[in-house]
Amino acid sequence: MTDTPHYSSEERRKRIFAIVGASSGNLVEWFDFYVYAFCAIYFAQAFFPKDDPTVQLLNTAGVFAAGFLMRPIGGWLFGRIADKRGRKTSMMISVLMMCGGSLVVACLPTYETIGALAPFLLLLARLFQGLSVGGEYGTTATYMSEVALRGQRGFFSSFQYVTLIGGQLLAVLVVVILQQVLSEDELRAWGWRIPFVVGALAAVISLYLRRSLNETAKTEDLGRKEAGTLGELFRHHKAAFFTVLGYTAGGSLIFYTFTTYMQKYLVNTSGMSAKTASAVMTFALFVYMLMQPLFGMLSDRIGRRASMLWFGALGALCTYPILTALKGVSSPFAAFGLIILAMAIVSLYTSIAGLVKAEMFPAEIRALGVGLSYAVANALFGGSAEYVALGLKSIGMEETFYWYVSGMLVLTFFVSLRLPKQASYLHHDH
């Protein structure tokens, strides 16, 4: 696509280490975030006793607020830090916050010991983690796009989703191992704390790796008065912001449909046993993780815009038939095949998701532009996918959800037509 510069072996090594360092934090962030979801069944009664209605309300409101409210705030806050103080600083703070949140959860006294303060502190730790995850995406995407080798940007940036899915798989693995080693009672009593300790320790390692990273932002960009400001973003780059918002809405929606919601769909709609559905999804996620670099490499060959247009078109055409076929499937192998087909289509987007956003913004507001547009679209469309799907199913209109996802991908296709044929901003960065 563009002229590929010649890198010395030392320079290549440094940049590859930088990609590893940046994505290690991403792995930890998502591991910690998913561990909470997977372990909640074991610690729920320790913090949310059934006989206290106030605590029950805290539970529902807290989980809702943490997931939805904190991500856009995190996207704005960490985007601003990254554009004003540097990408490295922002990545260090976000992984430190995630570590702190995990450590608090791991050591938290239960409701029995400190009463309603226990769920309140759990909620605070969760809000902290939500803020951190909201900030992690934009800064990591920005850093990885800036440090990736030119001509191979798609390939290197795809590791953001490799580690995002890797974090989820690792969380599943840790919980599965604990289920084999400990009894149900031990897991409920104290075993659930172990994954949070693991997460906090992993965050310390990532912090060490990130400490030695080189900053990619130029001093003159950081020093600009408009760096990292919403005013600059909406004054001069409103079109880029809404373009990213548009295709992230469809991208997030289909990603959550075929990853987090799919397990419930296989149980509730296809009638699979929970155990079989879990196995199918674990293997599917593993294959999906391995697909990311391949599709990243493909985008280096055919261009970001072509990848995104194929994603919008195939997603719009295939979502309805795939979900309908899954509805009547009885064989786990057939289900696996259909889900892999869907995930291959989604990979056209996820492998370059961060990069295609970063290429839309100039350096001085890049992390803010990427982080905020992603977090808003993700909170509104990705985070709500499950609620919308289950809500429509409960009133006997499950198929409407298939059309909703397909419709959002038609929007993604048209929005992707606005993408530049070649990335203009990142070409001048190094």
TORKOL-4160 file (C-alpha; in steps of 0.2 Angstrom, whole numbers, padded with zeros to 4 digits, m for minus):
430
<pt num="1" X="0000" Y="0000" Z="0000"/>
<pt num="2" X="0014" Y="0012" Z="0005"/>
<pt num="3" X="0032" Y="0012" Z="0003"/>
<pt num="4" X="0039" Y="0001" Z="0017"/>
<pt num="5" X="0054" Y="0009" Z="0025"/>
<pt num="6" X="0069" Y="m0002" Z="0030"/>
<pt num="7" X="0071" Y="m0005" Z="0048"/>
<pt num="8" X="0088" Y="m0010" Z="0057"/>
<pt num="9" X="0087" Y="m0026" Z="0066"/>
<pt num="10" X="0089" Y="m0016" Z="0083"/>
<pt num="11" X="0074" Y="m0005" Z="0078"/>
<pt num="12" X="0063" Y="m0020" Z="0073"/>
<pt num="13" X="0067" Y="m0028" Z="0090"/>
<pt num="14" X="0063" Y="m0012" Z="0100"/>
<pt num="15" X="0047" Y="m0010" Z="0091"/>
<pt num="16" X="0042" Y="m0028" Z="0093"/>
<pt num="17" X="0046" Y="m0027" Z="0112"/>
<pt num="18" X="0035" Y="m0011" Z="0113"/>
<pt num="19" X="0020" Y="m0021" Z="0105"/>
<pt num="20" X="0023" Y="m0035" Z="0118"/>
<pt num="21" X="0024" Y="m0022" Z="0133"/>
<pt num="22" X="0009" Y="m0012" Z="0127"/>
<pt num="23" X="m0002" Y="m0028" Z="0124"/>
<pt num="24" X="0003" Y="m0036" Z="0140"/>
<pt num="25" X="m0006" Y="m0023" Z="0150"/>
<pt num="26" X="m0021" Y="m0026" Z="0138"/>
<pt num="27" X="m0021" Y="m0044" Z="0143"/>
<pt num="28" X="m0021" Y="m0041" Z="0161"/>
<pt num="29" X="m0034" Y="m0027" Z="0160"/>
<pt num="30" X="m0046" Y="m0039" Z="0151"/>
<pt num="31" X="m0041" Y="m0054" Z="0162"/>
<pt num="32" X="m0046" Y="m0044" Z="0178"/>
<pt num="33" X="m0062" Y="m0038" Z="0170"/>
<pt num="34" X="m0068" Y="m0055" Z="0165"/>
<pt num="35" X="m0063" Y="m0064" Z="0181"/>
<pt num="36" X="m0075" Y="m0053" Z="0190"/>
<pt num="37" X="m0089" Y="m0059" Z="0179"/>
<pt num="38" X="m0084" Y="m0078" Z="0180"/>
<pt num="39" X="m0082" Y="m0078" Z="0199"/>
<pt num="40" X="m0097" Y="m0068" Z="0203"/>
<pt num="41" X="m0107" Y="m0083" Z="0206"/>
<pt num="42" X="m0095" Y="m0088" Z="0220"/>
<pt num="43" X="m0094" Y="m0072" Z="0229"/>
<pt num="44" X="m0111" Y="m0064" Z="0226"/>
<pt num="45" X="m0118" Y="m0071" Z="0242"/>
<pt num="46" X="m0103" Y="m0065" Z="0252"/>
<pt num="47" X="m0107" Y="m0047" Z="0247"/>
<pt num="48" X="m0125" Y="m0046" Z="0242"/>
<pt num="49" X="m0136" Y="m0056" Z="0255"/>
<pt num="50" X="m0153" Y="m0059" Z="0249"/>
<pt num="51" X="m0162" Y="m0052" Z="0265"/>
<pt num="52" X="m0155" Y="m0034" Z="0262"/>
<pt num="53" X="m0165" Y="m0025" Z="0248"/>
<pt num="54" X="m0153" Y="m0010" Z="0249"/>
<pt num="55" X="m0138" Y="m0021" Z="0245"/>
<pt num="56" X="m0147" Y="m0030" Z="0231"/>
<pt num="57" X="m0151" Y="m0013" Z="0223"/>
<pt num="58" X="m0132" Y="m0008" Z="0226"/>
<pt num="59" X="m0128" Y="m0024" Z="0217"/>
<pt num="60" X="m0139" Y="m0021" Z="0201"/>
<pt num="61" X="m0135" Y="m0002" Z="0200"/>
<pt num="62" X="m0117" Y="m0005" Z="0203"/>
<pt num="63" X="m0114" Y="m0018" Z="0190"/>
<pt num="64" X="m0124" Y="m0007" Z="0178"/>
<pt num="65" X="m0115" Y="0009" Z="0182"/>
<pt num="66" X="m0097" Y="0001" Z="0181"/>
<pt num="67" X="m0100" Y="m0006" Z="0164"/>
<pt num="68" X="m0108" Y="0008" Z="0156"/>
<pt num="69" X="m0104" Y="0025" Z="0164"/>
<pt num="70" X="m0086" Y="0022" Z="0168"/>
<pt num="71" X="m0080" Y="0017" Z="0150"/>
<pt num="72" X="m0084" Y="0034" Z="0141"/>
<pt num="73" X="m0077" Y="0043" Z="0157"/>
<pt num="74" X="m0061" Y="0032" Z="0156"/>
<pt num="75" X="m0060" Y="0035" Z="0137"/>
<pt num="76" X="m0060" Y="0054" Z="0140"/>
<pt num="77" X="m0049" Y="0054" Z="0155"/>
<pt num="78" X="m0035" Y="0043" Z="0149"/>
<pt num="79" X="m0036" Y="0049" Z="0131"/>
<pt num="80" X="m0033" Y="0067" Z="0138"/>
<pt num="81" X="m0018" Y="0060" Z="0149"/>
<pt num="82" X="m0011" Y="0051" Z="0134"/>
<pt num="83" X="m0012" Y="0067" Z="0123"/>
<pt num="84" X="m0006" Y="0079" Z="0136"/>
<pt num="85" X="0007" Y="0068" Z="0146"/>
<pt num="86" X="0011" Y="0054" Z="0134"/>
<pt num="87" X="0005" Y="0037" Z="0130"/>
<pt num="88" X="0017" Y="0028" Z="0141"/>
<pt num="89" X="0011" Y="0038" Z="0157"/>
<pt num="90" X="m0007" Y="0034" Z="0153"/>
<pt num="91" X="m0004" Y="0016" Z="0150"/>
<pt num="92" X="0006" Y="0015" Z="0167"/>
<pt num="93" X="m0009" Y="0023" Z="0176"/>
<pt num="94" X="m0022" Y="0012" Z="0169"/>
<pt num="95" X="m0013" Y="m0004" Z="0173"/>
<pt num="96" X="m0009" Y="0002" Z="0190"/>
<pt num="97" X="m0028" Y="0006" Z="0193"/>
<pt num="98" X="m0033" Y="m0011" Z="0187"/>
<pt num="99" X="m0020" Y="m0019" Z="0199"/>
<pt num="100" X="m0027" Y="m0009" Z="0213"/>
<pt num="101" X="m0045" Y="m0013" Z="0209"/>
<pt num="102" X="m0041" Y="m0032" Z="0209"/>
<pt num="103" X="m0031" Y="m0031" Z="0225"/>
<pt num="104" X="m0045" Y="m0022" Z="0234"/>
<pt num="105" X="m0057" Y="m0036" Z="0228"/>
<pt num="106" X="m0045" Y="m0050" Z="0233"/>
<pt num="107" X="m0044" Y="m0043" Z="0251"/>
<pt num="108" X="m0061" Y="m0036" Z="0254"/>
<pt num="109" X="m0070" Y="m0041" Z="0270"/>
<pt num="110" X="m0087" Y="m0049" Z="0267"/>
<pt num="111" X="m0105" Y="m0042" Z="0272"/>
<pt num="112" X="m0104" Y="m0052" Z="0287"/>
<pt num="113" X="m0089" Y="m0043" Z="0294"/>
<pt num="114" X="m0092" Y="m0025" Z="0289"/>
<pt num="115" X="m0110" Y="m0025" Z="0283"/>
<pt num="116" X="m0116" Y="m0013" Z="0269"/>
<pt num="117" X="m0099" Y="m0006" Z="0268"/>
<pt num="118" X="m0093" Y="m0022" Z="0259"/>
<pt num="119" X="m0104" Y="m0021" Z="0244"/>
<pt num="120" X="m0101" Y="m0002" Z="0243"/>
<pt num="121" X="m0082" Y="m0005" Z="0243"/>
<pt num="122" X="m0084" Y="m0019" Z="0230"/>
<pt num="123" X="m0094" Y="m0007" Z="0219"/>
<pt num="124" X="m0080" Y="0006" Z="0221"/>
<pt num="125" X="m0067" Y="m0006" Z="0216"/>
<pt num="126" X="m0077" Y="m0011" Z="0201"/>
<pt num="127" X="m0080" Y="0007" Z="0196"/>
<pt num="128" X="m0061" Y="0009" Z="0196"/>
<pt num="129" X="m0059" Y="m0006" Z="0185"/>
<pt num="130" X="m0072" Y="0001" Z="0173"/>
<pt num="131" X="m0063" Y="0017" Z="0172"/>
<pt num="132" X="m0047" Y="0008" Z="0169"/>
<pt num="133" X="m0053" Y="m0003" Z="0155"/>
<pt num="134" X="m0062" Y="0012" Z="0147"/>
<pt num="135" X="m0045" Y="0021" Z="0146"/>
<pt num="136" X="m0035" Y="0006" Z="0141"/>
<pt num="137" X="m0042" Y="0003" Z="0124"/>
<pt num="138" X="m0039" Y="0020" Z="0116"/>
<pt num="139" X="m0021" Y="0023" Z="0123"/>
<pt num="140" X="m0016" Y="0005" Z="0119"/>
<pt num="141" X="m0023" Y="0006" Z="0101"/>
<pt num="142" X="m0015" Y="0023" Z="0099"/>
<pt num="143" X="0002" Y="0017" Z="0105"/>
<pt num="144" X="0002" Y="0001" Z="0095"/>
<pt num="145" X="m0003" Y="0010" Z="0079"/>
<pt num="146" X="0011" Y="0023" Z="0082"/>
<pt num="147" X="0025" Y="0010" Z="0086"/>
<pt num="148" X="0020" Y="m0003" Z="0073"/>
<pt num="149" X="0032" Y="m0006" Z="0058"/>
<pt num="150" X="0026" Y="0003" Z="0043"/>
<pt num="151" X="0019" Y="m0009" Z="0030"/>
<pt num="152" X="0015" Y="m0021" Z="0044"/>
<pt num="153" X="0004" Y="m0010" Z="0054"/>
<pt num="154" X="m0012" Y="m0021" Z="0052"/>
<pt num="155" X="m0002" Y="m0037" Z="0058"/>
<pt num="156" X="0006" Y="m0028" Z="0073"/>
<pt num="157" X="m0010" Y="m0019" Z="0079"/>
<pt num="158" X="m0020" Y="m0035" Z="0078"/>
<pt num="159" X="m0011" Y="m0041" Z="0094"/>
<pt num="160" X="m0023" Y="m0029" Z="0104"/>
<pt num="161" X="m0037" Y="m0041" Z="0101"/>
<pt num="162" X="m0026" Y="m0056" Z="0102"/>
<pt num="163" X="m0023" Y="m0050" Z="0120"/>
<pt num="164" X="m0041" Y="m0044" Z="0123"/>
<pt num="165" X="m0048" Y="m0062" Z="0119"/>
<pt num="166" X="m0032" Y="m0070" Z="0127"/>
<pt num="167" X="m0037" Y="m0061" Z="0144"/>
<pt num="168" X="m0055" Y="m0068" Z="0142"/>
<pt num="169" X="m0048" Y="m0086" Z="0139"/>
<pt num="170" X="m0036" Y="m0085" Z="0153"/>
<pt num="171" X="m0049" Y="m0080" Z="0165"/>
<pt num="172" X="m0059" Y="m0095" Z="0160"/>
<pt num="173" X="m0044" Y="m0106" Z="0162"/>
<pt num="174" X="m0040" Y="m0100" Z="0179"/>
<pt num="175" X="m0058" Y="m0103" Z="0185"/>
<pt num="176" X="m0059" Y="m0120" Z="0177"/>
<pt num="177" X="m0043" Y="m0125" Z="0185"/>
<pt num="178" X="m0049" Y="m0119" Z="0202"/>
<pt num="179" X="m0065" Y="m0129" Z="0199"/>
<pt num="180" X="m0055" Y="m0145" Z="0197"/>
<pt num="181" X="m0044" Y="m0142" Z="0212"/>
<pt num="182" X="m0056" Y="m0134" Z="0225"/>
<pt num="183" X="m0073" Y="m0140" Z="0231"/>
<pt num="184" X="m0089" Y="m0129" Z="0228"/>
<pt num="185" X="m0089" Y="m0124" Z="0247"/>
<pt num="186" X="m0070" Y="m0119" Z="0246"/>
<pt num="187" X="m0073" Y="m0109" Z="0231"/>
<pt num="188" X="m0087" Y="m0099" Z="0239"/>
<pt num="189" X="m0078" Y="m0097" Z="0256"/>
<pt num="190" X="m0061" Y="m0091" Z="0249"/>
<pt num="191" X="m0056" Y="m0099" Z="0233"/>
<pt num="192" X="m0064" Y="m0085" Z="0222"/>
<pt num="193" X="m0051" Y="m0073" Z="0229"/>
<pt num="194" X="m0037" Y="m0082" Z="0220"/>
<pt num="195" X="m0040" Y="m0076" Z="0202"/>
<pt num="196" X="m0040" Y="m0058" Z="0209"/>
<pt num="197" X="m0023" Y="m0060" Z="0217"/>
<pt num="198" X="m0017" Y="m0068" Z="0201"/>
<pt num="199" X="m0023" Y="m0053" Z="0191"/>
<pt num="200" X="m0015" Y="m0041" Z="0203"/>
<pt num="201" X="0002" Y="m0050" Z="0202"/>
<pt num="202" X="0001" Y="m0050" Z="0183"/>
<pt num="203" X="m0003" Y="m0031" Z="0183"/>
<pt num="204" X="0014" Y="m0029" Z="0192"/>
<pt num="205" X="0023" Y="m0038" Z="0179"/>
<pt num="206" X="0014" Y="m0028" Z="0165"/>
<pt num="207" X="0019" Y="m0012" Z="0174"/>
<pt num="208" X="0037" Y="m0017" Z="0174"/>
<pt num="209" X="0036" Y="m0021" Z="0155"/>
<pt num="210" X="0028" Y="m0004" Z="0152"/>
<pt num="211" X="0040" Y="0006" Z="0162"/>
<pt num="212" X="0054" Y="0002" Z="0149"/>
<pt num="213" X="0043" Y="0007" Z="0134"/>
<pt num="214" X="0048" Y="0022" Z="0123"/>
<pt num="215" X="0036" Y="0036" Z="0122"/>
<pt num="216" X="0029" Y="0038" Z="0104"/>
<pt num="217" X="0021" Y="0055" Z="0106"/>
<pt num="218" X="0032" Y="0070" Z="0100"/>
<pt num="219" X="0035" Y="0083" Z="0113"/>
<pt num="220" X="0029" Y="0097" Z="0102"/>
<pt num="221" X="0012" Y="0088" Z="0100"/>
<pt num="222" X="0010" Y="0085" Z="0119"/>
<pt num="223" X="0015" Y="0103" Z="0122"/>
<pt num="224" X="0001" Y="0110" Z="0111"/>
<pt num="225" X="m0013" Y="0120" Z="0120"/>
<pt num="226" X="m0026" Y="0110" Z="0111"/>
<pt num="227" X="m0019" Y="0093" Z="0115"/>
<pt num="228" X="m0031" Y="0081" Z="0122"/>
<pt num="229" X="m0046" Y="0093" Z="0123"/>
<pt num="230" X="m0064" Y="0090" Z="0118"/>
<pt num="231" X="m0065" Y="0107" Z="0110"/>
<pt num="232" X="m0051" Y="0103" Z="0097"/>
<pt num="233" X="m0059" Y="0086" Z="0094"/>
<pt num="234" X="m0076" Y="0093" Z="0091"/>
<pt num="235" X="m0071" Y="0109" Z="0082"/>
<pt num="236" X="m0060" Y="0101" Z="0069"/>
<pt num="237" X="m0062" Y="0082" Z="0069"/>
<pt num="238" X="m0081" Y="0080" Z="0072"/>
<pt num="239" X="m0083" Y="0070" Z="0056"/>
<pt num="240" X="m0069" Y="0058" Z="0060"/>
<pt num="241" X="m0077" Y="0056" Z="0078"/>
<pt num="242" X="m0094" Y="0052" Z="0071"/>
<pt num="243" X="m0087" Y="0040" Z="0057"/>
<pt num="244" X="m0078" Y="0030" Z="0071"/>
<pt num="245" X="m0093" Y="0030" Z="0082"/>
<pt num="246" X="m0103" Y="0024" Z="0067"/>
<pt num="247" X="m0093" Y="0009" Z="0063"/>
<pt num="248" X="m0088" Y="0005" Z="0081"/>
<pt num="249" X="m0107" Y="0004" Z="0085"/>
<pt num="250" X="m0109" Y="m0011" Z="0072"/>
<pt num="251" X="m0092" Y="m0018" Z="0076"/>
<pt num="252" X="m0095" Y="m0019" Z="0095"/>
<pt num="253" X="m0113" Y="m0025" Z="0093"/>
<pt num="254" X="m0108" Y="m0040" Z="0082"/>
<pt num="255" X="m0092" Y="m0044" Z="0093"/>
<pt num="256" X="m0103" Y="m0045" Z="0109"/>
<pt num="257" X="m0116" Y="m0055" Z="0100"/>
<pt num="258" X="m0104" Y="m0069" Z="0094"/>
<pt num="259" X="m0093" Y="m0069" Z="0110"/>
<pt num="260" X="m0101" Y="m0065" Z="0126"/>
<pt num="261" X="m0119" Y="m0067" Z="0122"/>
<pt num="262" X="m0117" Y="m0083" Z="0111"/>
<pt num="263" X="m0115" Y="m0094" Z="0126"/>
<pt num="264" X="m0132" Y="m0089" Z="0133"/>
<pt num="265" X="m0139" Y="m0091" Z="0115"/>
<pt num="266" X="m0133" Y="m0109" Z="0113"/>
<pt num="267" X="m0141" Y="m0113" Z="0130"/>
<pt num="268" X="m0157" Y="m0103" Z="0129"/>
<pt num="269" X="m0161" Y="m0104" Z="0110"/>
<pt num="270" X="m0152" Y="m0119" Z="0103"/>
<pt num="271" X="m0155" Y="m0130" Z="0119"/>
<pt num="272" X="m0137" Y="m0135" Z="0122"/>
<pt num="273" X="m0131" Y="m0140" Z="0139"/>
<pt num="274" X="m0122" Y="m0126" Z="0148"/>
<pt num="275" X="m0106" Y="m0137" Z="0149"/>
<pt num="276" X="m0106" Y="m0141" Z="0130"/>
<pt num="277" X="m0110" Y="m0122" Z="0126"/>
<pt num="278" X="m0095" Y="m0117" Z="0137"/>
<pt num="279" X="m0083" Y="m0130" Z="0128"/>
<pt num="280" X="m0089" Y="m0124" Z="0110"/>
<pt num="281" X="m0086" Y="m0106" Z="0115"/>
<pt num="282" X="m0069" Y="m0109" Z="0123"/>
<pt num="283" X="m0063" Y="m0117" Z="0107"/>
<pt num="284" X="m0071" Y="m0105" Z="0096"/>
<pt num="285" X="m0063" Y="m0090" Z="0106"/>
<pt num="286" X="m0046" Y="m0098" Z="0105"/>
<pt num="287" X="m0047" Y="m0100" Z="0086"/>
<pt num="288" X="m0054" Y="m0082" Z="0085"/>
<pt num="289" X="m0039" Y="m0076" Z="0094"/>
<pt num="290" X="m0027" Y="m0085" Z="0082"/>
<pt num="291" X="m0036" Y="m0077" Z="0067"/>
<pt num="292" X="m0032" Y="m0059" Z="0072"/>
<pt num="293" X="m0014" Y="m0058" Z="0065"/>
<pt num="294" X="m0020" Y="m0067" Z="0049"/>
<pt num="295" X="m0033" Y="m0054" Z="0046"/>
<pt num="296" X="m0022" Y="m0040" Z="0051"/>
<pt num="297" X="m0009" Y="m0046" Z="0038"/>
<pt num="298" X="m0024" Y="m0046" Z="0025"/>
<pt num="299" X="m0028" Y="m0028" Z="0029"/>
<pt num="300" X="m0009" Y="m0024" Z="0025"/>
<pt num="301" X="m0012" Y="m0031" Z="0008"/>
<pt num="302" X="m0029" Y="m0025" Z="0003"/>
<pt num="303" X="m0030" Y="m0009" Z="0014"/>
<pt num="304" X="m0040" Y="m0004" Z="0029"/>
<pt num="305" X="m0055" Y="0003" Z="0019"/>
<pt num="306" X="m0057" Y="m0013" Z="0009"/>
<pt num="307" X="m0057" Y="m0024" Z="0025"/>
<pt num="308" X="m0070" Y="m0013" Z="0033"/>
<pt num="309" X="m0081" Y="m0013" Z="0018"/>
<pt num="310" X="m0080" Y="m0032" Z="0017"/>
<pt num="311" X="m0084" Y="m0033" Z="0036"/>
<pt num="312" X="m0099" Y="m0022" Z="0034"/>
<pt num="313" X="m0106" Y="m0031" Z="0018"/>
<pt num="314" X="m0103" Y="m0049" Z="0024"/>
<pt num="315" X="m0109" Y="m0045" Z="0042"/>
<pt num="316" X="m0125" Y="m0037" Z="0035"/>
<pt num="317" X="m0128" Y="m0052" Z="0023"/>
<pt num="318" X="m0123" Y="m0067" Z="0034"/>
<pt num="319" X="m0129" Y="m0062" Z="0052"/>
<pt num="320" X="m0147" Y="m0067" Z="0050"/>
<pt num="321" X="m0143" Y="m0084" Z="0041"/>
<pt num="322" X="m0130" Y="m0089" Z="0054"/>
<pt num="323" X="m0141" Y="m0085" Z="0069"/>
<pt num="324" X="m0156" Y="m0093" Z="0061"/>
<pt num="325" X="m0145" Y="m0109" Z="0057"/>
<pt num="326" X="m0138" Y="m0109" Z="0075"/>
<pt num="327" X="m0156" Y="m0109" Z="0082"/>
<pt num="328" X="m0160" Y="m0126" Z="0075"/>
<pt num="329" X="m0142" Y="m0134" Z="0077"/>
<pt num="330" X="m0140" Y="m0149" Z="0088"/>
<pt num="331" X="m0122" Y="m0154" Z="0084"/>
<pt num="332" X="m0109" Y="m0145" Z="0094"/>
<pt num="333" X="m0097" Y="m0147" Z="0079"/>
<pt num="334" X="m0110" Y="m0138" Z="0067"/>
<pt num="335" X="m0112" Y="m0124" Z="0080"/>
<pt num="336" X="m0093" Y="m0122" Z="0081"/>
<pt num="337" X="m0092" Y="m0121" Z="0062"/>
<pt num="338" X="m0106" Y="m0108" Z="0061"/>
<pt num="339" X="m0098" Y="m0098" Z="0075"/>
<pt num="340" X="m0081" Y="m0098" Z="0067"/>
<pt num="341" X="m0088" Y="m0092" Z="0051"/>
<pt num="342" X="m0096" Y="m0077" Z="0060"/>
<pt num="343" X="m0080" Y="m0074" Z="0070"/>
<pt num="344" X="m0070" Y="m0074" Z="0053"/>
<pt num="345" X="m0081" Y="m0060" Z="0047"/>
<pt num="346" X="m0080" Y="m0051" Z="0064"/>
<pt num="347" X="m0061" Y="m0053" Z="0062"/>
<pt num="348" X="m0060" Y="m0041" Z="0047"/>
<pt num="349" X="m0065" Y="m0028" Z="0059"/>
<pt num="350" X="m0057" Y="m0033" Z="0076"/>
<pt num="351" X="m0040" Y="m0036" Z="0069"/>
<pt num="352" X="m0038" Y="m0018" Z="0064"/>
<pt num="353" X="m0051" Y="m0010" Z="0075"/>
<pt num="354" X="m0039" Y="0001" Z="0085"/>
<pt num="355" X="m0028" Y="0005" Z="0070"/>
<pt num="356" X="m0042" Y="0010" Z="0059"/>
<pt num="357" X="m0048" Y="0022" Z="0072"/>
<pt num="358" X="m0030" Y="0029" Z="0076"/>
<pt num="359" X="m0028" Y="0033" Z="0058"/>
<pt num="360" X="m0042" Y="0045" Z="0058"/>
<pt num="361" X="m0035" Y="0057" Z="0071"/>
<pt num="362" X="m0019" Y="0068" Z="0071"/>
<pt num="363" X="m0007" Y="0065" Z="0085"/>
<pt num="364" X="m0012" Y="0078" Z="0097"/>
<pt num="365" X="m0030" Y="0072" Z="0100"/>
<pt num="366" X="m0027" Y="0054" Z="0094"/>
<pt num="367" X="m0029" Y="0044" Z="0110"/>
<pt num="368" X="m0044" Y="0055" Z="0115"/>
<pt num="369" X="m0053" Y="0053" Z="0098"/>
<pt num="370" X="m0050" Y="0034" Z="0098"/>
<pt num="371" X="m0054" Y="0031" Z="0117"/>
<pt num="372" X="m0069" Y="0042" Z="0118"/>
<pt num="373" X="m0078" Y="0036" Z="0102"/>
<pt num="374" X="m0074" Y="0018" Z="0105"/>
<pt num="375" X="m0080" Y="0019" Z="0123"/>
<pt num="376" X="m0097" Y="0028" Z="0119"/>
<pt num="377" X="m0101" Y="0016" Z="0105"/>
<pt num="378" X="m0096" Y="0001" Z="0115"/>
<pt num="379" X="m0106" Y="0006" Z="0130"/>
<pt num="380" X="m0122" Y="0010" Z="0120"/>
<pt num="381" X="m0121" Y="m0004" Z="0107"/>
<pt num="382" X="m0109" Y="m0017" Z="0113"/>
<pt num="383" X="m0113" Y="m0017" Z="0131"/>
<pt num="384" X="m0132" Y="m0018" Z="0128"/>
<pt num="385" X="m0131" Y="m0032" Z="0115"/>
<pt num="386" X="m0136" Y="m0045" Z="0128"/>
<pt num="387" X="m0150" Y="m0035" Z="0136"/>
<pt num="388" X="m0158" Y="m0031" Z="0119"/>
<pt num="389" X="m0156" Y="m0049" Z="0113"/>
<pt num="390" X="m0164" Y="m0056" Z="0129"/>
<pt num="391" X="m0177" Y="m0043" Z="0130"/>
<pt num="392" X="m0183" Y="m0046" Z="0112"/>
<pt num="393" X="m0183" Y="m0065" Z="0116"/>
<pt num="394" X="m0194" Y="m0063" Z="0131"/>
<pt num="395" X="m0208" Y="m0055" Z="0121"/>
<pt num="396" X="m0206" Y="m0068" Z="0107"/>
<pt num="397" X="m0197" Y="m0056" Z="0095"/>
<pt num="398" X="m0180" Y="m0065" Z="0095"/>
<pt num="399" X="m0178" Y="m0063" Z="0076"/>
<pt num="400" X="m0179" Y="m0044" Z="0077"/>
<pt num="401" X="m0162" Y="m0045" Z="0086"/>
<pt num="402" X="m0155" Y="m0053" Z="0070"/>
<pt num="403" X="m0162" Y="m0039" Z="0059"/>
<pt num="404" X="m0155" Y="m0026" Z="0072"/>
<pt num="405" X="m0138" Y="m0033" Z="0071"/>
<pt num="406" X="m0139" Y="m0034" Z="0052"/>
<pt num="407" X="m0145" Y="m0016" Z="0051"/>
<pt num="408" X="m0131" Y="m0009" Z="0061"/>
<pt num="409" X="m0119" Y="m0018" Z="0049"/>
<pt num="410" X="m0127" Y="m0010" Z="0034"/>
<pt num="411" X="m0124" Y="0007" Z="0043"/>
<pt num="412" X="m0105" Y="0001" Z="0046"/>
<pt num="413" X="m0104" Y="m0002" Z="0027"/>
<pt num="414" X="m0110" Y="0015" Z="0023"/>
<pt num="415" X="m0099" Y="0024" Z="0036"/>
<pt num="416" X="m0084" Y="0014" Z="0030"/>
<pt num="417" X="m0086" Y="0022" Z="0013"/>
<pt num="418" X="m0080" Y="0038" Z="0021"/>
<pt num="419" X="m0064" Y="0030" Z="0026"/>
<pt num="420" X="m0049" Y="0037" Z="0017"/>
<pt num="421" X="m0041" Y="0026" Z="0003"/>
<pt num="422" X="m0025" Y="0028" Z="0013"/>
<pt num="423" X="m0022" Y="0033" Z="0031"/>
<pt num="424" X="m0016" Y="0051" Z="0030"/>
<pt num="425" X="m0011" Y="0055" Z="0048"/>
<pt num="426" X="0000" Y="0040" Z="0053"/>
<pt num="427" X="0011" Y="0041" Z="0038"/>
<pt num="428" X="0020" Y="0056" Z="0045"/>
<pt num="429" X="0023" Y="0051" Z="0063"/>
<pt num="430" X="0040" Y="0043" Z="0063"/>
